Structure formats: structure tokens, C-alpha cells
């Protein structure tokens, strides 16, 4: 159970409620133990009446009193059992809530490279299915474990006090049960891990299939996908059946062993009664009730073992991710205001997952308030520059300076709060258009949202929808066209009103007329703001204060539109080609 030690901090947090739950559990079980002894006393009262030791009125009075005690004890036991669930099970929900938040918070601080190496379906499964398995350990397992322990601690001594020999024979099957549980538990642990791994695979496959349903339909891949899901389903069935087959041994074995205990009670107890070693048949009835009261606690031992093994396997998977430490950390606690000066000093960067060198000894300087365009072929390293400015990655070598300070020595929250980024592949949430734009500034008014939408030249499109700004977008904004998604993302960045704008080829899906209108609006809005524009179009770059041209991770040209257009090179060739295409 070493992996489950991670939950100890939560048990300490809710120790008072857990302690109350344990005490209530013990009280509930103590009240339930009253019934067997009073059933025995009731049988003894009848025996005394039969033997003419007491009158019928005295027998009735005794039986009536015993019945009232049995009913009262049962009601009190039921009440405390209800309170037991209200305390311990509620604590398990609190722990589930805290653990999900811990995992989600950790997910958010991990690097982009982590998400490139791990599938979304697997991440989702660990925060949902795995944590649910852990919750079963933090609640039901504790509750039933205390319940079982209390029953053993209370019932077994009572049995030995009342009839030692009979108790010894009755409890013979329990050690055998313990050995069987230990052996089966090891098998359950291994098979539980396989089941959880399969669920992650299934979640990943389903998530990717649903996200890529348009491609699946376009290429008529439905038969292939159905075949693959069928294969996965059969694998899952086999894996789950392997676990179920082991679990299926628990209850039959326990019922068998409890049945053997009942036989011992009747046979040994009967012999002792005949021999006069037991004075009343009520003792035998009491023992049968004790044995049957032990049936569920003994049976639950196997179920508890299964829960704990599943929780151990799930917590191990959760801990694997919680132990992953982000390379990008906020090492600065104090506030560091951002003005907007950006400088790259001999910066090189290589992606860990692909080992591709995106930047090779790149150096340039951007003054606060300047607009700089970055051009180059696909894979030249343009987007990597923006990622390094936002400190989504740290340079492999060299320095990225913001306001003359290395990016690592700035407060990470302050740095990113000062940046408004618009990626090429615009990401929108499954929410209203208004809320997607408001994501840039939660305190913005509706008028401000409309204003930035107009500047992003998307207001008319939104007004054309039946619900306008209240239109609910599909997953990843599938309701909108590519150009509309880009413009909504631009509006979101404008609403943030940051000191640094990062536009990553965010006009690639709009026509040239709309692009020109947006660029004119951006020029007004980004006045006095540092702006980096990555583009494949000269039209997006020609009005910039500086243009940087990259090739294979190196700067091959740098200057203004006029300067670069007056010399032969990549920029002039690109400008002439795009000019002729436009004509």
C-alpha cells in the first residue's frame, strides 16, 4: 500500500470527521450485538416456562421486554449506521474533490512537451476513473474495514467467554480464509493494473475518434474504426473477465467457510448440549447468529482487498504523473512588471521529443512598442520564437531577455499575463462566443466584447447567427469556419489588452481584404504595444517596424520592408511572387 501513502495528507486534513465516523461505526456495531444475546435469553425464558420454573405471565413479560430491547437496539444500530455513512463516505468525496484538483493543477503546470508525449484520453482516465477507484479506498474501504474489525473484536471474545470449545471449532475456517485472501489479492493487483491501462487506451481511442470524426467520414474510415474498436472491446472484455474470474472466487469461498462454521456450531453445540456442557439451546442459537453476523464482515474482507488493490494500482498511475516535475517553473515570487523589450542572445533550441533543432544561434532585439514580422518557410523556427517569448519552453542555449532580464528571472504569471497570444490553430471552448472572447478578460463588459469583435472584423458574422453572441460553439469551435475561429481568437487577445502581442500566422484563413482591414485595426490597437507577427504573407509584414526572415532556424535577412525589397533575397522573391498572384 506504499502508493496510497500519498493520501495520508488528506486523512490528516479530515481527521476529525474520520474519527467521528470511526466512533459512530463502533457504536452502530455494538448496538447490533445486543440482538443475539437477547435472542438467547428469550429461548432460555421459554425453556424455563417449559420446565415450569416460571409462570406464563412471567414468560410473556420477559419476552415482551426482550423484544423491545431487540427492536430498540436495531433502530439505534440503523440510525448510527446512517450517520456512519454520512461522515466517512462524505470524507471520501472531499478527498476525491481535493485529489482531482491536485491532479488538474499539476496538469496545468506541466510543459507542452509532456502533452506531446502523453495522450489526452490517458490523462482524462487518470483524473476520472483512477481517482474514482482511489475514492473507494478512502471511503467504503475504511468504513467497512472499521465495521469488520469492530465485529471481529467484539464477537470473537464474546463467543469464547460463553462457550470456549464451541468458539474454537467455529473459528477454524478463518485462518484458512486469510491465506486464500492473501494469495488471491496478489493476482487481483496485477490484473487491476491491466484493466486500468486498458481503460486509458479505450478513452484515448474514443477521444481521438470523436475529435476526428470529420476526417473519418471524409475518408470513409467507419469500417476500419469499427473494426479497431471491436478489437479493443474484445481485449477489454478479456482483461476484465480475467479480473472477474479471480474476484468470483471470493464470495463462494467465504460462504462455504461460513457454512462450515455453521455446521460446527450445530454439531459441536448439539453434542455439548446433550452432554450437559451447554445449559441452553439458546447458546447454540446465539452462536448461529454470531456466525451469520460474521458472514458479511468475513465476506467483505475479500471485497476490501479487491478495492485496496484496485486503489493501489490506480494511485500508482496517478503518482507517476504527479512525480513529473515541470522544466518551466515560476522561480520568482515577487511581482515583476513587464514593459515589452525583447532580446534574443545567441539562442538555440532543440525539441526533446523530436530532437529537431528549431533555432540555431539566433540574436535580435525588439524595442518596447515596436511591431516585428517574422517570415520564413514551414519549419524555419518562427513559432518557436513566440513560444520562447511566452516561456512555454526555455532556450537550450543562449538567453531570452525581457526588459533586459532573463525570462527565467521574471515572475512567470506576470510574464504570461502581459502577453496576448493568438495561435495559428485557434482553440475555442465549447461555450458561447461571448464567453470565448471574455476569456481574455473576465471583467470585460459586453460593449467591450463587441468593440474588440468589430476590430477583429468578426462582429458582422456573429450578428448573422440566430443567437448572436450567445451562440454555443461545438468542441474546439467546430461551429465556426477557420477564418471566423481565428478572428474570435484575435478578439480575445485584443480584449486582454496586454503589453506584448504574439500573432502566429493567425490570418492565414482569411481573405486579403479582411486581412488588410484587420491589420489596419491591429496597427491602431497595438500602438505602443510590442507586437510579433508570424506570417507567410508579405502583406502582413510590410508595415512592420522590422522584418526578420528565418531559414533552417537561422536569421538570413533583417530590416524594414523597403530595405529588404531593395536587395535580392528570400523576402524580395516572396514579395514579387505574392504580388503577381494578387494581380
C-alpha positions in Angstrom: 0.0 0.0 0.0 3.0 2.3 -0.3 1.5 4.2 -3.3 -1.6 5.0 -1.1 0.6 6.9 1.4 0.0 9.9 -0.9 -3.5 10.1 0.6 -2.2 10.5 4.2 -2.2 14.3 3.9 -5.9 14.2 3.1 -6.6 11.9 6.0 -4.9 14.3 8.3 -6.9 17.2 6.8 -10.2 15.5 7.6 -9.0 13.6 10.7 -11.8 14.9 13.0 -14.6 13.8 10.6 -12.9 10.4 10.2 -12.6 10.0 13.9 -16.2 10.8 14.4 -17.1 8.3 11.7 -14.9 5.6 13.4 -16.6 6.2 16.7 -20.1 6.1 15.2 -19.2 2.9 13.3 -18.2 1.2 16.6 -21.3 2.4 18.4 -23.5 1.1 15.5 -21.9 -2.3 15.7 -22.1 -2.5 19.5 -25.9 -1.9 19.3 -26.2 -4.6 16.6 -24.5 -7.1 19.0 -27.3 -6.8 21.6 -29.8 -8.9 19.5 -28.0 -12.3 19.6 -27.7 -12.3 23.4 -31.3 -11.3 23.9 -32.5 -13.9 21.4 -30.6 -16.4 23.6 -32.3 -15.0 26.7 -35.7 -15.3 25.0 -35.1 -19.0 24.3 -33.9 -19.5 27.9 -37.1 -17.9 29.1 -39.2 -20.3 27.0 -37.1 -23.2 28.4 -37.8 -22.1 31.9 -41.5 -21.9 31.2 -41.4 -25.4 29.7 -39.6 -26.6 32.8 -42.3 -24.9 35.0 -39.6 -22.7 36.5 -41.7 -19.6 35.7 -45.3 -18.9 35.0 -46.7 -18.0 31.6 -47.3 -14.4 32.7 -43.7 -14.1 33.8 -42.5 -15.7 30.5 -44.6 -13.2 28.5 -43.3 -10.3 30.5 -39.7 -11.4 29.9 -40.3 -12.0 26.2 -42.0 -8.6 25.7 -39.1 -6.8 27.4 -36.5 -8.7 25.4 -38.4 -7.9 22.1 -38.5 -4.2 23.0 -34.7 -4.2 23.7 -34.0 -6.1 20.4 -36.2 -3.6 18.4 -34.7 -0.6 20.1 -31.1 -1.8 19.6 -31.9 -2.5 15.9 -33.3 1.0 15.4 -30.3 2.6 17.2 -27.9 0.5 15.1 -29.7 1.6 12.0 -29.5 5.3 13.0 -25.8 5.1 13.7 -25.2 3.2 10.5 -26.8 6.1 8.6 -24.7 8.6 10.5 -21.6 6.4 9.7 -22.2 6.7 6.0 -22.9 10.4 6.3 -19.4 11.0 7.8 -17.0 8.5 6.3 -18.5 8.5 2.8 -18.7 12.3 2.7 -15.0 12.4 3.6 -14.2 10.2 0.7 -16.0 12.7 -1.6 -14.0 15.6 -0.1 -10.8 13.6 -0.7 -11.9 12.9 -4.3 -12.5 16.6 -4.8 -9.1 17.6 -3.4 -7.2 14.9 -5.4 -8.9 15.8 -8.6 -7.9 19.5 -8.1 -4.4 18.4 -7.2 -4.0 16.4 -10.4 -5.7 19.1 -12.5 -3.5 21.8 -11.0 -0.4 19.7 -11.7 -1.5 19.1 -15.3 -1.7 22.8 -15.8 1.9 23.5 -14.7 3.4 20.7 -16.8 5.3 21.6 -20.0 4.0 21.4 -23.5 6.4 18.5 -24.1 4.5 16.4 -21.5 1.3 16.7 -23.6 3.2 15.7 -26.7 4.3 12.5 -25.1 1.0 11.6 -23.4 -2.4 11.1 -24.9 -5.4 13.1 -23.8 -7.5 10.0 -23.2 -5.0 8.6 -20.8 -4.8 11.9 -18.9 -8.6 12.0 -18.7 -8.8 8.5 -17.4 -6.4 9.1 -14.6 -8.3 12.1 -13.3 -11.7 10.3 -13.6 -11.6 6.5 -13.4 -8.4 6.2 -11.5 -9.4 8.7 -8.9 -12.8 7.1 -8.5 -11.0 3.8 -7.6 -8.9 5.7 -5.1 -12.1 7.2 -3.6 -13.5 3.7 -2.9 -10.4 3.1 -0.7 -10.7 6.5 1.1 -14.4 5.9 1.9 -16.2 2.5 1.6 -13.0 0.6 2.3 -12.3 2.5 5.5 -16.0 2.3 6.6 -16.4 -1.4 6.0 -12.9 -2.1 7.3 -13.7 -0.5 10.7 -17.0 -2.2 10.7 -15.4 -5.6 10.1 -12.6 -5.0 12.7 -15.2 -4.0 15.3 -17.3 -7.1 14.6 -14.3 -9.4 15.0 -13.0 -7.6 18.1 -16.5 -7.7 19.8 -18.0 -11.0 18.6 -15.0 -13.4 19.0 -14.3 -12.6 22.7 -18.0 -12.9 23.4 -18.0 -16.4 21.8 -15.0 -17.5 23.9 -16.5 -16.2 27.1 -19.8 -18.0 26.6 -18.5 -21.3 25.1 -14.7 -21.6 24.5 -14.7 -25.1 22.9 -17.6 -24.2 20.6 -15.9 -20.9 19.7 -12.7 -22.7 18.8 -14.3 -25.1 16.4 -16.5 -22.3 14.9 -13.5 -20.1 14.1 -11.3 -22.8 12.5 -12.2 -21.7 8.9 -11.0 -18.1 9.4 -7.2 -18.6 9.2 -7.7 -20.7 6.0 -9.7 -17.7 4.7 -6.9 -15.3 5.5 -4.3 -17.4 3.5 -6.6 -17.6 0.5 -7.3 -13.9 0.5 -3.6 -13.1 0.6 -2.9 -15.3 -2.4 -5.8 -14.1 -4.5 -5.0 -10.4 -3.6 -1.6 -10.6 -5.4 -3.3 -11.8 -8.6 -6.0 -9.1 -8.3 -3.4 -6.3 -8.0 -1.7 -7.3 -11.3 -5.0 -7.7 -13.2 -6.4 -4.5 -11.8 -3.5 -2.6 -13.2 -4.1 -4.1 -16.7 -7.8 -3.2 -16.5 -6.9 0.5 -15.7 -4.3 0.6 -18.5 -6.9 -0.8 -20.9 -9.4 1.9 -19.9 -6.9 4.6 -20.7 -6.3 3.1 -24.1 -10.0 2.9 -24.8 -10.5 6.5 -23.6 -7.7 7.7 -25.8 -9.1 5.9 -28.9 -12.7 7.2 -28.3 -11.5 10.8 -27.7 -9.4 10.8 -30.9 -12.2 9.2 -32.9 -14.8 11.7 -31.8 -12.4 14.7 -32.3 -11.5 13.4 -35.8 -15.0 12.3 -36.8 -14.9 14.8 -39.8 -11.8 13.1 -41.2 -13.2 9.6 -40.5 -16.3 10.4 -42.5 -14.4 12.2 -45.3 -12.2 9.2 -45.9 -15.0 6.6 -45.2 -13.0 5.1 -42.4 -16.0 4.0 -40.4 -15.5 0.2 -41.1 -11.8 0.5 -40.1 -12.7 2.4 -36.9 -15.5 -0.1 -36.1 -13.1 -2.9 -36.5 -10.5 -1.3 -34.3 -13.0 -0.5 -31.5 -14.3 -4.1 -31.8 -10.7 -5.4 -31.3 -10.3 -3.0 -28.3 -13.6 -4.1 -26.8 -12.7 -7.7 -27.1 -9.3 -7.0 -25.4 -11.1 -5.1 -22.7 -13.6 -7.9 -22.2 -10.8 -10.5 -21.9 -8.9 -8.3 -19.4 -12.0 -7.6 -17.3 -13.0 -11.2 -17.4 -9.6 -12.2 -16.1 -10.1 -9.9 -13.1 -13.7 -11.0 -12.7 -12.8 -14.7 -12.6 -10.4 -14.1 -9.7 -13.0 -11.9 -7.9 -15.6 -14.6 -8.4 -13.7 -16.9 -6.1 -14.2 -14.7 -3.1 -17.8 -14.9 -2.1 -18.3 -18.7 -2.9 -15.2 -19.5 -0.8 -16.4 -17.3 2.1 -19.9 -18.6 2.0 -18.5 -22.1 2.0 -16.3 -21.4 5.0 -19.1 -19.7 6.9 -21.4 -22.7 6.1 -18.7 -25.0 7.6 -18.7 -22.8 10.7 -22.5 -23.2 11.0 -22.2 -26.9 10.7 -19.6 -26.9 13.5 -21.9 -24.8 15.7 -24.9 -27.1 15.2 -22.9 -30.4 15.5 -20.4 -29.5 18.3 -23.0 -27.3 20.1 -25.6 -30.1 19.9 -23.1 -32.6 21.4 -22.2 -30.3 24.2 -25.9 -29.7 25.0 -26.6 -33.4 25.1 -23.5 -33.9 27.3 -24.7 -31.1 29.6 -21.6 -28.9 28.8 -24.0 -26.2 27.5 -27.0 -25.5 29.7 -29.3 -23.9 27.0 -30.1 -24.3 23.3 -30.2 -20.5 23.3 -26.4 -20.6 23.3 -26.4 -22.5 20.1 -29.0 -20.1 18.5 -26.8 -17.2 19.7 -23.7 -18.7 18.1 -25.5 -19.2 14.8 -26.5 -15.5 14.9 -22.9 -14.6 15.7 -21.6 -16.7 12.8 -24.1 -15.2 10.4 -23.3 -11.7 11.7 -19.6 -12.5 10.8 -20.6 -13.7 7.3 -20.7 -10.2 5.8 -17.6 -8.9 7.6 -15.7 -12.0 6.6 -17.0 -11.8 3.0 -16.2 -8.1 2.9 -12.6 -8.8 3.6 -12.2 -10.1 0.1 -14.1 -7.1 -1.4 -12.0 -4.7 0.7 -8.9 -6.4 -0.5 -10.0 -6.0 -4.1 -10.8 -2.3 -3.5 -7.4 -1.7 -1.9 -5.6 -3.5 -4.7 -7.5 -1.5 -7.4 -6.9 1.8 -5.5 -3.2 0.9 -5.2 -2.9 0.3 -8.9 -4.8 3.5 -9.7 -2.9 5.6 -7.3 0.4 4.3 -8.7 -0.7 5.6 -12.2 -1.7 8.9 -10.7 1.6 9.2 -8.8 3.5 8.6 -12.0 2.2 11.9 -13.3 2.4 13.8 -10.0 6.1 12.9 -9.8 6.7 14.5 -13.2 8.3 17.9 -12.5 7.9 20.7 -15.0 11.0 22.2 -16.5 9.3 25.6 -16.7 8.8 26.8 -13.1 8.0 30.1 -11.5 11.1 30.7 -9.5 10.3 34.3 -8.7 7.7 35.2 -6.1 7.9 39.0 -6.2 5.9 40.9 -8.8 8.0 41.8 -12.0 6.2 44.4 -14.2 6.6 43.8 -18.0 7.2 46.7 -20.3 7.9 44.9 -23.6 11.6 45.0 -24.6 12.6 41.6 -26.1 16.1 40.4 -26.9 17.4 37.1 -28.1 21.1 36.5 -27.4 22.6 33.6 -29.3 19.5 31.5 -28.7 19.4 27.9 -29.8 16.6 25.5 -29.2 16.1 21.7 -29.8 12.8 19.9 -29.2 13.2 17.0 -26.8 10.5 14.8 -28.3 11.8 15.0 -31.9 15.4 16.2 -31.4 14.8 18.8 -34.1 16.8 22.0 -33.8 14.3 24.7 -34.4 16.6 27.7 -33.7 20.3 27.9 -34.2 22.3 30.8 -32.6 19.5 33.4 -33.2 20.1 37.0 -32.0 17.9 40.1 -32.4 16.5 43.0 -30.4 12.9 44.4 -30.3 12.2 47.7 -28.5 9.0 48.1 -26.5 6.2 49.3 -28.8 7.8 48.0 -32.0 6.0 45.7 -34.4 8.2 43.0 -35.8 7.2 40.5 -38.5 8.8 37.1 -38.7 8.7 35.3 -42.1 10.1 32.0 -43.4 9.3 28.7 -44.8 7.5 26.0 -42.8 9.7 24.6 -40.1 12.0 27.6 -40.1 11.5 28.2 -36.4 9.0 31.1 -36.4 6.5 29.7 -33.9 9.4 28.6 -31.7 10.4 32.2 -31.2 6.9 33.1 -29.9 6.9 30.1 -27.6 10.2 31.2 -26.1 9.0 34.7 -25.6 5.9 33.3 -23.7 8.3 30.9 -21.9 6.4 27.9 -22.9 9.9 26.5 -23.4 13.3 27.6 -22.2 16.1 28.0 -24.7 18.6 25.1 -25.0 21.4 27.6 -25.0 21.7 31.4 -25.1 19.4 33.9 -23.4 15.9 35.3 -23.9 15.7 38.7 -22.2 12.5 40.6 -21.4 13.1 44.2 -20.4 16.8 43.3 -20.1 16.1 40.5 -17.6 16.5 36.7 -18.4 13.0 35.2 -18.8 13.7 32.7 -16.0 14.2 35.5 -13.5 10.8 37.0 -14.2 7.6 36.1 -12.4 6.1 33.6 -14.8 2.5 34.7 -14.0 3.4 38.3 -14.6 5.1 37.5 -17.9 2.2 35.5 -19.3 -0.4 38.0 -18.0 1.4 40.6 -20.1 1.1 38.6 -23.3 -1.8 38.2 -25.6 -1.2 35.2 -27.9 -3.2 34.1 -31.0 -2.1 30.7 -32.3 -2.4 29.6 -35.9 -4.6 26.7 -34.9 -7.2 28.8 -33.0 -8.6 26.9 -30.0 -12.1 27.8 -28.8 -14.0 26.3 -25.9 -17.4 24.6 -26.1 -19.1 27.7 -24.7 -20.8 30.8 -26.1 -19.0 33.2 -28.4 -19.3 35.9 -25.8 -17.6 33.7 -23.1 -14.9 32.6 -25.6 -14.0 36.3 -26.2 -14.4 37.1 -22.5 -11.7 34.5 -21.8 -9.2 37.3 -22.5 -10.7 39.4 -19.7 -13.3 38.1 -17.3 -14.2 41.5 -16.0 -15.0 42.9 -19.5 -18.4 44.4 -20.3 -20.5 43.3 -23.2 -19.8 46.6 -25.0 -16.1 46.0 -24.8 -16.5 42.5 -26.2 -18.5 43.9 -29.1 -15.8 46.6 -29.7 -12.9 44.0 -30.0 -15.1 41.8 -32.2 -15.5 44.7 -34.6 -11.8 45.4 -34.6 -11.2 41.7 -35.4 -13.8 42.0 -38.2 -16.0 39.2 -36.8 -18.9 41.2 -35.4 -21.0 41.0 -38.5 -20.5 37.2 -38.7 -21.6 36.8 -35.1 -24.6 39.1 -35.6 -25.6 36.8 -38.5 -26.1 33.8 -36.1 -29.6 33.3 -34.7 -28.4 33.6 -31.1 -25.6 36.1 -32.0 -23.1 36.3 -29.1 -25.0 33.6 -27.2 -24.3 31.0 -29.9 -22.9 27.8 -28.3 -19.8 26.6 -30.2 -19.1 23.0 -30.7 -15.9 21.3 -29.5 -12.8 23.3 -30.5 -15.1 25.8 -32.1 -16.2 23.5 -34.9 -19.4 25.6 -35.4 -17.3 28.4 -37.0 -15.2 28.4 -40.1 -11.4 28.6 -39.9 -11.3 32.3 -40.6 -14.0 33.0 -38.0 -12.2 31.0 -35.3 -9.0 33.0 -36.0 -10.8 36.3 -35.7 -12.6 35.3 -32.5 -9.2 34.4 -31.1 -7.8 37.8 -32.2 -10.8 39.5 -30.4 -9.9 37.5 -27.3 -6.3 38.7 -27.4 -7.4 42.3 -28.0 -9.8 42.2 -25.0 -6.9 41.2 -22.8 -5.1 44.5 -23.8 -1.6 43.1 -23.0 1.8 44.8 -23.4 3.0 42.1 -25.8 1.0 40.7 -28.7 2.1 37.4 -30.3 0.2 36.6 -33.6 1.2 33.2 -35.0 0.1 33.2 -38.6 -3.4 34.0 -37.3 -4.7 35.5 -40.6 -3.9 32.5 -42.8 -7.6 31.5 -43.1 -9.0 35.0 -44.0 -9.1 36.7 -47.4 -6.8 39.5 -48.3 -9.4 42.3 -48.0 -10.4 41.1 -44.5 -6.7 40.7 -43.6 -6.0 44.3 -44.6 -8.9 45.6 -42.5 -7.8 43.6 -39.5 -4.1 44.7 -39.9 -5.2 48.3 -40.0 -7.2 47.9 -36.8 -4.3 46.0 -35.2 -2.0 48.8 -36.1 -4.2 51.3 -34.1 -4.7 48.9 -31.2 -1.1 47.8 -30.9 0.3 51.3 -30.9 2.8 51.4 -28.1 2.5 47.6 -27.7 5.3 45.2 -28.6 3.9 43.1 -31.4 5.3 40.0 -33.1 3.6 38.8 -36.2 4.5 35.4 -37.7 3.2 35.1 -41.3 3.7 33.6 -44.7 2.3 36.7 -46.4 4.3 39.8 -47.1 1.0 41.8 -46.8 1.0 41.1 -43.0 4.7 42.1 -42.7 5.2 45.1 -44.9 4.1 47.7 -42.4 6.1 46.3 -39.5 9.0 48.3 -38.0 11.3 45.4 -38.6 11.1 42.2 -40.6 13.1 39.0 -39.7 13.4 36.2 -42.2 14.3 32.8 -40.9 15.6 29.7 -42.7 16.5 26.4 -41.0 16.5 28.1 -37.6 18.8 31.0 -38.6 18.2 34.6 -39.5 19.0 35.2 -43.1 17.6 38.7 -43.5 16.6 41.5 -41.2 15.3 45.0 -41.9 12.3 47.1 -43.0 10.1 46.3 -46.0 11.9 49.0 -48.1 15.3 47.8 -47.1 14.6 44.1 -47.8 12.7 44.8 -51.0 15.8 46.7 -52.4 18.1 43.7 -52.2 17.9 40.3 -53.8 16.9 37.5 -51.4 14.1 35.5 -49.9 11.9 38.5 -49.0 12.0 40.2 -52.4 11.3 37.0 -54.2 8.4 36.2 -51.9 7.0 39.8 -52.3 7.2 39.6 -56.1 5.6 36.1 -56.2 2.7 37.2 -53.9 2.3 40.5 -55.8 1.9 38.6 -59.1 -0.5 36.1 -57.6 -2.7 39.0 -56.3 -2.7 40.7 -59.7 
